[in-house]
Amino acid sequence: MEAPERGALTLVRLVAVLLVVASILELGLYWAECRNPKHPVPVAAIPVVLRLIPALLGFAGLIRARAIAEWISDKLEL
């Protein structure tokens, strides 16, 4: 694997991990919002599922990282 392809692979992995981390942070903020002592609200399933979508995309990106990196390399002709 050449240096530009390694760079693209690193970029794809970084974006995928950031999607997972952002999703976890968003879920934590939603949970904290629901557990507010002044106005407690039960945790609903639909907002949790919607906040998990970026994490699923991140895991899919990690699984398919090499193919995505090759596609980016081909598109940019690196």
Secondary structure, 3 states (H helix, E strand, C coil): CCHHHHHHHHHHHHHHHHHHHHHHHHHHHHHHHHCCCCCCCCCCHHHHHHHHHHHHHHHHHHHCHHHHHHHHHHHHCC
